[in-house]
């Protein structure tokens, strides 16, 4: 039986995770507590066996500090992270187990593995474009999932995504530069998350897609990842390890 602490409890994902624990694991696992803005994250970390954080980039440092102080593992699903946030995660992972991912869906993470394999085997003759669609309330772009898929493609090609990403084309952009990875973001309605990675060559195309019908898939994946994290050695992990890929 695991006691799971939720950080960002008033957000859509926080509520979905609490519901997933209640529905799917009512007899095995419990919500140790839940905090949102200005909540006592230190007390929550002390009471929980593992933390799940879907709050905000601004709250991440406090979440990591509390997890490290309590010696508890933490799953971070917050998107919109910048270089400094990843540095903080790296520092914390020297002391505790940290699972950070742009998407907790098991299907999306299987998709990322397929994208990495395709990028590795197809080569630069195939252009890569990533298109994502989300609800009108989403505040960051490209989505964390789109960046996760871009990272997978870059790993397959043994390049750095930061050096090859092209975002938001507008105006006279000139011809497409070989080896780049393009991103396009659409926002509207109540879309939970649609992602397609296109591999385009002369006279043929190969596309991989994942369509999220509701947030329950992310909550179930987050719960599976958090439970896997309990008992792991200090280090930085991803959903690949959870899936055994």
C-alpha positions as CSV (number, residue, x, y, z in Angstrom):
1,X,0.0,0.0,0.0
2,X,1.4,3.4,-1.0
3,X,0.5,6.8,0.2
4,X,0.7,9.3,-2.7
5,X,1.0,13.0,-2.3
6,X,-0.3,15.3,-5.0
7,X,1.2,18.7,-5.7
8,X,-1.0,20.9,-7.9
9,X,-4.2,19.4,-6.6
10,X,-6.6,22.0,-8.0
11,X,-5.4,21.7,-11.5
12,X,-7.0,19.4,-14.1
13,X,-4.3,16.7,-13.8
14,X,-4.2,16.9,-10.0
15,X,-7.9,16.2,-9.8
16,X,-7.6,13.4,-12.4
17,X,-4.8,11.7,-10.5
18,X,-6.9,11.8,-7.2
19,X,-9.8,10.3,-9.1
20,X,-7.6,7.6,-10.7
21,X,-6.3,6.6,-7.2
22,X,-9.8,6.4,-5.8
23,X,-11.3,4.4,-8.7
24,X,-8.5,2.1,-9.7
25,X,-6.6,1.5,-6.5
26,X,-9.2,2.0,-3.8
27,X,-8.0,-1.0,-1.8
28,X,-4.3,-0.7,-2.4
29,X,-3.2,3.0,-2.4
30,X,-4.4,6.2,-0.8
31,X,-4.0,9.9,-1.3
32,X,-1.6,11.0,1.5
33,X,-2.6,14.6,1.0
34,X,-2.9,17.2,-1.7
35,X,-1.6,20.8,-1.9
36,X,-1.9,23.6,-4.3
37,X,-0.5,27.2,-4.3
38,X,0.7,28.2,-0.8
39,X,0.2,24.7,0.5
40,X,2.5,23.0,3.0
41,X,4.5,20.8,0.6
42,X,7.1,19.9,3.3
43,X,4.4,18.3,5.4
44,X,3.0,16.5,2.4
45,X,6.4,15.1,1.5
46,X,6.8,13.9,5.1
47,X,3.5,12.0,5.0
48,X,3.8,10.5,1.5
49,X,5.7,7.6,0.1
50,X,6.0,9.3,-3.3
51,X,5.0,12.7,-4.7
52,X,3.4,13.5,-8.0
53,X,3.9,17.1,-9.1
54,X,1.6,18.7,-11.8
55,X,1.8,22.2,-10.5
56,X,3.8,24.9,-12.3
57,X,7.4,25.6,-13.2
58,X,7.5,28.4,-10.6
59,X,6.6,25.9,-7.9
60,X,9.1,23.2,-9.0
61,X,12.1,24.2,-6.8
62,X,10.0,24.1,-3.6
63,X,8.6,20.7,-4.6
64,X,12.1,19.3,-5.2
65,X,13.5,20.8,-2.0
66,X,10.7,19.2,0.0
67,X,11.2,15.8,-1.7
68,X,14.9,15.9,-1.0
69,X,14.5,17.0,2.6
70,X,12.1,14.1,3.2
71,X,14.0,11.6,1.1
72,X,11.0,10.8,-1.0
73,X,10.8,10.0,-4.7
74,X,9.0,12.5,-7.0
75,X,7.3,12.3,-10.4
76,X,7.3,15.6,-12.2
77,X,4.7,16.0,-15.0
78,X,4.8,19.8,-15.1
79,X,5.4,21.2,-18.6
80,X,6.9,24.5,-19.7
81,X,10.2,23.7,-17.9
82,X,13.3,25.7,-18.8
83,X,17.1,24.9,-18.6
84,X,17.3,26.0,-15.0
85,X,14.5,23.6,-14.0
86,X,16.2,20.7,-15.6
87,X,19.4,21.7,-13.7
88,X,17.4,21.6,-10.5
89,X,16.0,18.2,-11.4
90,X,19.6,16.9,-12.1
91,X,20.7,18.2,-8.7
92,X,17.8,16.6,-6.8
93,X,18.3,13.3,-8.7
94,X,21.7,12.9,-7.1
95,X,19.9,12.3,-3.7
96,X,16.5,10.9,-4.6
97,X,14.7,9.1,-7.5
98,X,13.1,11.6,-9.9
99,X,11.0,10.7,-12.8
100,X,10.5,13.7,-15.2
101,X,8.4,13.5,-18.3
102,X,6.5,15.7,-20.7
103,X,3.7,13.1,-20.9
104,X,2.7,10.3,-18.6
105,X,0.6,8.5,-21.2
106,X,1.9,5.0,-21.8
107,X,0.8,5.2,-25.4
108,X,2.7,8.5,-26.0
109,X,5.9,7.1,-24.5
110,X,5.6,4.0,-26.7
111,X,5.2,6.5,-29.6
112,X,8.3,8.3,-28.6
113,X,10.2,5.0,-28.7
114,X,8.9,4.3,-32.2
115,X,9.8,7.9,-33.3
116,X,13.4,7.5,-32.0
117,X,13.8,4.2,-33.9
118,X,12.4,5.7,-37.1
119,X,14.6,8.7,-36.9
120,X,17.7,6.5,-36.3
121,X,16.9,4.2,-39.3
122,X,15.5,6.5,-41.9
123,X,18.2,9.2,-41.9
124,X,18.3,12.9,-42.9
125,X,16.6,12.3,-46.3
126,X,13.4,12.2,-44.3
127,X,12.2,15.6,-43.0
128,X,10.6,15.5,-39.5
129,X,7.6,17.7,-38.6
130,X,5.7,17.5,-35.3
131,X,2.1,18.8,-35.1
132,X,0.2,19.1,-31.8
133,X,-3.3,20.3,-30.8
134,X,-4.5,21.2,-27.3
135,X,-7.4,22.9,-25.6
136,X,-7.7,26.7,-25.6
137,X,-6.6,27.0,-22.0
138,X,-3.1,25.5,-22.4
139,X,-0.5,28.2,-21.8
140,X,2.7,26.7,-23.2
141,X,3.7,25.8,-26.7
142,X,5.0,23.6,-28.1
143,X,3.5,21.1,-25.7
144,X,5.7,19.1,-23.4
145,X,4.7,16.0,-25.3
146,X,5.7,17.6,-28.6
147,X,9.1,18.4,-27.1
148,X,9.4,14.9,-25.8
149,X,8.8,13.5,-29.3
150,X,11.2,16.0,-30.7
151,X,13.9,14.9,-28.2
152,X,13.2,11.3,-29.3
153,X,13.7,12.2,-32.9
154,X,16.9,14.1,-32.1
155,X,18.3,11.1,-30.1
156,X,17.6,8.9,-33.0
157,X,19.7,11.2,-35.2
158,X,22.3,11.8,-32.5
159,X,21.8,15.5,-32.5
160,X,20.7,18.1,-30.0
161,X,17.1,19.2,-30.4
162,X,18.0,22.8,-29.3
163,X,20.3,23.1,-32.3
164,X,17.9,21.8,-34.9
165,X,14.3,22.8,-33.8
166,X,12.3,25.2,-35.9
167,X,9.1,26.7,-34.3
168,X,6.3,28.9,-35.5
169,X,7.2,29.6,-39.2
170,X,5.8,32.9,-40.4
171,X,6.5,35.1,-43.4
172,X,9.3,34.5,-45.9
173,X,11.2,31.8,-44.2
174,X,13.1,30.4,-47.1
175,X,13.4,26.8,-48.0
176,X,13.4,24.1,-45.3
177,X,16.9,23.5,-44.0
178,X,17.9,19.8,-44.1
179,X,18.1,18.1,-40.7
180,X,15.8,20.4,-38.9
181,X,12.8,19.2,-36.7
182,X,9.8,21.4,-37.2
183,X,7.0,22.1,-34.7
184,X,3.5,23.5,-35.2
185,X,1.0,24.1,-32.4
186,X,-2.8,24.4,-32.6
187,X,-5.0,25.6,-29.8
188,X,-8.8,25.4,-29.5
189,X,-11.8,23.7,-27.9
190,X,-11.4,21.1,-25.3
191,X,-8.8,18.8,-27.0
192,X,-7.0,16.8,-24.3
193,X,-4.0,16.3,-26.6
194,X,-3.4,15.2,-30.2
195,X,0.2,14.6,-31.5
196,X,1.4,13.5,-34.9
197,X,5.1,13.1,-36.0
198,X,5.5,13.2,-39.8
199,X,8.5,11.7,-41.6
200,X,8.5,13.1,-45.1
201,X,10.7,12.0,-48.0
202,X,10.4,12.3,-51.8
203,X,7.2,10.5,-52.9
204,X,6.4,9.0,-49.5
205,X,5.3,9.8,-46.0
206,X,5.3,8.0,-42.7
207,X,3.2,9.3,-39.8
208,X,2.9,8.3,-36.2
209,X,-0.1,9.6,-34.2
210,X,-1.5,9.6,-30.7
211,X,-4.9,10.9,-29.8
212,X,-5.8,11.5,-26.1
213,X,-9.6,11.2,-25.6
214,X,-9.5,12.3,-21.9
215,X,-7.0,13.1,-19.1
216,X,-7.6,9.7,-17.5
217,X,-4.9,8.2,-19.6
218,X,-2.3,10.7,-18.2
219,X,-3.5,10.1,-14.6
220,X,-3.3,6.3,-14.9
221,X,0.2,6.6,-16.5
222,X,1.3,9.0,-13.7
223,X,0.1,6.6,-11.1
224,X,1.9,3.7,-12.7
225,X,5.1,5.8,-12.9
226,X,4.9,7.0,-9.3
227,X,4.4,3.4,-8.0
228,X,7.3,2.2,-10.1
229,X,9.4,5.0,-8.6
230,X,9.1,3.8,-5.0
231,X,12.2,1.9,-4.0
232,X,14.3,3.0,-7.0
233,X,17.8,4.2,-6.4
234,X,18.6,8.0,-6.7
235,X,18.7,9.0,-10.3
236,X,16.8,10.7,-13.1
237,X,14.3,8.5,-14.8
238,X,11.7,8.7,-17.6
239,X,8.7,6.7,-18.7
240,X,10.9,4.5,-20.9
241,X,12.2,2.8,-17.7
242,X,8.6,2.3,-16.5
243,X,7.8,0.6,-19.7
244,X,11.0,-1.4,-19.8
245,X,12.1,0.1,-23.1
